[in-house]
Amino acid sequence: MVRASLLPFARFRAMSAGTMSWRPIEEADVPACAVLLAAIEEADQTGDVFGEEDLLETFRDPGRDYPRGSMAVRDGDVLVGYCCLSSSGSADQVHQMSQFGGVLPAYRGQGIGGKLLDWAELAAVMLHVERYPRLPLSLSGWCPAGDSEASSLFASRGYRPARWFHVMAADLTAAGPGAPVPAGVQVVTFTDELTEVARLVRNEAFSDHGRADQVTPDEWAYFVSYNAFRSAFSYLAYDGSEPIGVLIGREYDAYTELTGILDLYIAVVATRRSARNRGIASALISRALTDARSAGFTAGSLTVNAASPTAGFGLFERAGFAVKATSVMQVKDLDVR
């Protein structure tokens, strides 16, 4: 009898024929994954650029289970497709899992993407019942807005477009609008001792989105130890002794190497509910961009939910950001009975 933990792979290994093979992603696959992702980015122009070091970091991600929650598709020695699942460390009324995947442009239209989506459903249910057996499960994936082929593929598998996310960019070669620090507020640079304080501020700020957006200590420790994390461009805002805001900055070396653009990516900016409408977030963004400009960065970027309940889109426009690209989150509710 095949063990339940191997069922998703047993079914897809049976499809291997000729030179095509299906198996979980391993650390030894990282160089090939970097090549595949570079080819996908060149074709799709999403702005997602990941080097080998970035990919190796994901093997530490507490939300990923590579042996059971990933799939690599090879044609001989060439990696032609992949899919990885990510599980949240917390869940509210629904367990929301994510999938990230793609197919080498030259191999599109051969059914590989559809089979990866089929595999993802099987593997997601298997992992879900271990973590949240009493909750319903939804699985999400992303595609560029306007990509009719990807949208049609998701639709053919029962997904629906649920949210739109904007990638926004700011030009740092000239001084931006800037924003003053409100009276009585102090902005301090991130240090290791502030890690838990920053997590709690972030979680309270995102509690508008429900428990699904609450980050666990293990997830946060991974987040702020990622190789792209830059403590020098990350900050907390205090009102007296009370922490009220946080901003986390990242710098992706692979993106700089590919584009020649030194970009500060704002991964998180959040303000506690009690401190909103005081200009805290604007002041944190202004501080980050000013410091980045002084350090030689020529651009800033971030990703925002187009329908953010905290009105983030307008905030970022006022800070000098403009929409560069848009992606669609596709969601499917899975039967876990």
C-alpha positions in Angstrom: 0.0 0.0 0.0 1.3 3.5 -0.8 1.5 5.7 2.2 -1.0 8.7 2.2 1.9 11.1 2.4 3.1 9.9 -1.0 -0.2 9.6 -2.9 0.1 13.0 -4.7 3.6 12.0 -6.0 2.7 8.4 -6.8 -0.1 9.6 -9.1 2.1 12.1 -11.0 5.1 9.9 -11.2 2.9 7.5 -13.1 2.7 10.3 -15.8 6.4 10.3 -16.4 7.2 9.1 -19.8 10.2 9.3 -22.1 12.4 12.0 -20.8 9.8 13.8 -18.7 10.0 13.2 -15.0 8.1 14.6 -11.9 9.6 14.7 -8.4 9.8 17.0 -5.3 12.2 20.0 -5.5 15.5 19.5 -3.6 18.2 22.0 -2.7 20.4 20.5 -5.5 17.8 21.8 -7.9 18.3 25.5 -6.9 20.7 26.4 -9.8 18.2 24.9 -12.3 15.3 26.7 -10.5 17.1 30.0 -10.8 17.5 29.5 -14.6 13.9 28.5 -15.0 12.6 31.6 -13.0 14.9 33.9 -15.0 13.4 32.5 -18.3 9.8 33.0 -16.9 10.6 36.5 -15.8 12.1 37.4 -19.1 8.9 36.3 -20.8 6.3 37.6 -18.3 8.0 40.8 -17.0 6.5 40.6 -13.5 9.5 42.2 -11.7 10.1 39.0 -9.7 13.8 38.3 -9.8 15.3 35.6 -7.5 18.9 34.4 -7.4 20.2 31.1 -6.0 20.8 32.5 -2.6 17.1 33.7 -2.4 15.9 30.3 -3.4 18.1 28.5 -0.9 16.6 30.7 1.8 13.1 29.3 1.1 14.2 25.9 2.4 14.1 27.5 5.9 10.6 28.9 5.4 8.4 27.3 8.1 5.4 27.5 5.8 7.0 25.2 3.2 7.3 21.4 3.1 9.5 20.7 0.1 9.4 16.9 0.3 5.6 16.9 0.2 4.7 20.3 -1.0 6.7 20.9 -4.1 7.0 19.5 -7.6 9.7 19.8 -10.3 9.1 18.8 -13.8 12.1 17.9 -15.9 12.6 17.1 -19.6 15.9 15.2 -19.4 18.3 17.5 -17.6 16.2 20.7 -18.2 13.8 21.9 -15.5 10.7 22.9 -17.4 8.1 23.5 -14.7 7.7 23.8 -10.9 5.1 24.3 -8.2 5.6 25.0 -4.4 3.0 25.2 -1.7 3.0 27.6 1.2 0.9 27.1 4.4 0.1 29.9 6.8 1.1 29.5 10.4 -2.3 30.8 11.6 -5.9 30.4 10.3 -9.2 32.0 11.1 -12.4 30.7 9.5 -10.6 29.3 6.5 -7.1 27.9 6.0 -5.6 29.8 3.1 -2.7 28.1 1.3 -0.7 29.6 -1.5 1.0 28.1 -4.5 3.8 29.5 -6.6 4.6 27.9 -10.0 5.4 28.3 -13.6 6.4 26.7 -16.9 9.3 27.3 -19.1 7.9 29.5 -22.0 9.0 27.0 -24.7 7.1 24.3 -23.0 3.8 26.1 -22.5 0.7 24.8 -24.1 1.6 21.2 -23.5 -0.6 20.7 -20.4 2.2 20.9 -17.8 0.7 23.9 -16.1 -2.7 22.2 -15.7 -1.1 19.1 -14.3 0.8 21.1 -11.8 -2.4 22.8 -10.7 -4.0 19.3 -10.3 -1.1 18.1 -8.3 -1.2 21.2 -6.1 -4.8 20.5 -5.1 -4.0 16.9 -4.0 -0.9 18.0 -2.1 -2.6 21.0 -0.5 -5.4 18.8 0.9 -2.9 16.3 2.3 -1.0 19.0 4.1 -4.1 20.8 5.2 -5.7 17.9 7.1 -2.6 17.6 9.2 -2.7 21.3 10.3 -6.3 22.4 10.3 -8.5 19.3 9.9 -11.6 21.1 11.1 -11.4 24.1 8.8 -12.3 24.6 5.2 -9.4 25.1 2.7 -8.8 27.6 0.0 -5.8 27.5 -2.4 -4.6 30.6 -4.2 -2.2 31.3 -7.0 -1.1 34.4 -9.0 -0.9 35.5 -12.6 -0.1 38.8 -14.3 -3.2 40.9 -15.0 -4.0 40.7 -18.7 -2.4 37.3 -19.1 -5.4 35.6 -20.8 -3.7 32.2 -21.1 -2.9 32.0 -17.4 -6.3 33.3 -16.4 -8.0 30.8 -18.7 -5.9 28.0 -17.2 -6.9 28.9 -13.6 -10.6 29.3 -14.7 -10.5 25.8 -16.3 -9.6 24.4 -12.9 -12.3 26.2 -11.1 -10.4 29.2 -9.7 -11.9 32.7 -9.5 -10.1 36.1 -9.5 -10.3 37.4 -5.9 -7.8 40.2 -5.4 -5.6 42.5 -7.4 -2.2 43.5 -6.3 -0.2 46.4 -7.6 3.6 46.5 -7.8 4.5 50.2 -7.3 7.8 52.0 -7.9 9.3 55.3 -6.9 12.2 57.2 -8.6 14.8 58.0 -6.0 17.2 59.9 -8.4 15.4 63.1 -7.4 14.1 64.2 -4.0 10.5 63.0 -3.3 7.6 64.7 -1.6 8.8 63.7 1.9 6.7 63.7 5.1 7.6 65.0 8.5 7.7 62.9 11.7 4.6 63.9 13.7 5.2 65.8 17.0 5.9 63.5 19.9 6.9 60.6 17.6 10.3 59.1 17.4 11.6 56.8 14.5 14.3 54.4 15.4 16.3 52.0 13.2 15.5 48.3 13.6 17.7 46.2 15.9 17.5 42.5 16.8 16.1 43.4 20.2 13.1 45.0 18.5 12.1 41.8 16.5 9.2 40.8 18.7 8.0 44.4 19.2 7.9 44.8 15.4 6.0 41.6 14.9 3.3 42.6 17.4 2.9 46.0 15.8 2.6 44.4 12.4 0.1 41.8 13.6 -2.2 44.4 15.3 -2.1 46.6 12.2 -3.1 43.6 9.9 -5.8 42.3 12.3 -8.2 44.1 10.0 -7.6 41.2 7.6 -8.4 38.5 10.2 -6.3 35.9 11.8 -5.1 34.6 8.4 -2.8 37.6 8.3 -1.3 37.0 11.7 2.4 36.1 11.6 3.8 33.6 14.1 7.1 34.1 15.9 8.7 31.4 13.7 7.4 33.0 10.5 8.6 36.4 11.6 12.0 35.1 12.7 12.4 33.7 9.2 11.1 36.9 7.6 13.7 39.2 9.3 16.6 36.8 8.9 16.1 36.5 5.1 19.2 37.4 3.2 17.5 40.3 1.5 16.4 41.9 4.9 18.1 45.3 5.5 18.0 46.4 9.2 19.6 49.8 8.2 16.4 50.5 6.1 13.9 49.1 8.6 12.3 51.2 11.4 9.9 51.4 14.3 7.9 54.5 15.3 7.3 55.2 19.0 4.9 57.6 20.7 6.8 57.9 24.0 7.5 54.3 25.0 4.6 52.9 22.9 5.5 51.3 19.6 3.0 52.4 17.0 4.4 51.7 13.5 6.9 49.5 11.6 8.6 49.4 8.2 10.7 46.6 6.9 13.1 47.1 4.0 14.7 44.6 1.7 17.3 44.7 -1.1 17.4 41.9 -3.6 21.0 41.4 -4.9 19.8 39.3 -7.9 17.5 42.1 -9.0 20.3 44.6 -8.8 22.6 42.3 -10.8 20.1 41.7 -13.5 18.8 45.3 -13.9 21.6 47.5 -12.6 19.0 49.2 -10.5 19.6 49.6 -6.7 16.1 49.2 -5.4 14.8 49.3 -1.8 11.8 47.0 -1.5 9.4 48.0 1.3 8.1 44.5 2.4 6.0 45.8 5.3 4.7 49.2 6.4 2.1 49.1 9.1 0.5 51.4 11.8 -1.4 50.3 14.8 -5.1 51.2 14.7 -4.8 53.6 17.6 -2.2 55.7 15.8 -3.7 55.9 12.3 -4.5 59.1 10.5 -1.5 60.8 12.1 1.0 60.5 9.3 3.0 57.7 10.9 3.2 55.5 7.8 4.0 58.5 5.6 6.9 59.4 7.9 8.3 55.9 8.0 8.2 55.7 4.2 9.8 59.1 3.9 12.6 58.1 6.3 13.2 54.9 4.4 13.4 56.5 1.0 15.5 59.4 2.2 18.0 57.0 3.8 18.0 54.8 0.7 18.6 57.8 -1.6 21.5 58.9 0.6 23.0 55.4 0.3 22.9 55.4 -3.5 19.6 53.6 -4.1 17.9 54.8 -7.3 14.5 53.2 -6.8 12.0 52.1 -4.3 9.3 49.5 -4.7 6.5 47.7 -2.9 3.4 45.6 -3.4 -0.1 46.7 -2.3 -3.5 45.2 -2.3 -5.5 47.3 -4.7 -8.5 47.1 -2.3 -6.5 47.5 0.9 -8.8 48.1 3.9 -6.2 50.6 5.3 -6.1 52.7 2.1 -2.5 51.9 1.4 -2.8 52.6 -2.3 -3.4 56.3 -1.8 -0.8 56.5 0.8 1.9 55.2 -1.5 0.8 57.5 -4.4 1.2 60.5 -2.1 4.7 59.2 -1.2 5.7 59.2 -4.9 5.0 55.7 -6.0 3.2 54.8 -9.2 1.8 51.5 -10.5 4.3 49.5 -12.5 2.5 46.1 -12.8 -0.6 44.4 -11.5 -1.2 40.7 -10.6 -4.3 38.8 -9.9 -4.8 36.4 -7.0 -6.8 33.4 -8.2 -8.6 31.4 -5.5 -10.3 28.0 -5.3 -12.1 26.5 -2.4 -11.1 22.8 -2.1 -13.2 19.9 -0.9 -11.4 18.4 2.1 -14.0 15.8 3.1 
